[in-house]
Amino acid sequence: MTIIQAIFLGVVQGLAEFLPISSSGHLVLVPWLFKFPDPGLAFDAALHLGTALAVLAFFWEDFARLIPAFIKSIASRSARTVDEKFAWYLVAGSIPGGFLGVLLEKKAETIFRTPLLVAAVLAVMGVVLYTADRLSKKTKDISEVGLKDAIVVGVMQALAIIPGVSRSGITMTTSLFRNFDRADAARFSFLLSAPITFGAALYEGRKIINMRPDAPFFIGIITSALVGYVSIKYLIQYLQTRSFSAFAIYRLVLAAVVVGVIISRLE
């Protein structure tokens, strides 16, 4: 892989990880569309590490409260404060995705990475996102997150193992169905993504070690982290006044483009 390709994929990951358009789907489709080698899941994991660092950097004040609160709750064997409870909600919401990720790892490496499947999932989830955005009452904010919210959103987050679903997309969609407003649905999605994204990167670490990291590898991580930080900032601002419609339409258009390319390559 060249440095230019690594930067390109880092930008794609930084944007698509936080916009509800599926970073894993784009990391499958971009090499396929532009006909350069698929970097594989190890490089994907490295790029996800970059965007996990972006989450930590952007929400460092939140994690500076939540991590000590989590440790304190373990020591006291109770969760009394808002921060202690919310920290446990993030843990509870991360378990289903981590379990299913390990269970379906082999499929994620093979059949889940086919362009036609990615296109189909992009389209279906685009319609679901649009529907949730229209039907949601948007009356709850992040301070009202409860255990049931965390578990429901966490279970749905597990579907992100399938490229095209989008971790941020499925968690935001589910949060909308739980009647959270758009900006807080995004904020909860990003906070919930940190544990499982770091866990996935560490789990894939054995593959990262085997691939002998080079300059493009580290440049990809840095690029995805920087672009990811900017994406978080501006998406939250965007959703304070606008809807998810543009992202739903983008998913449908991209799915149509992929199907068109598949048909053209059959001729």
Beta strands, then each sheet from edge to edge (+ up, - down):
end
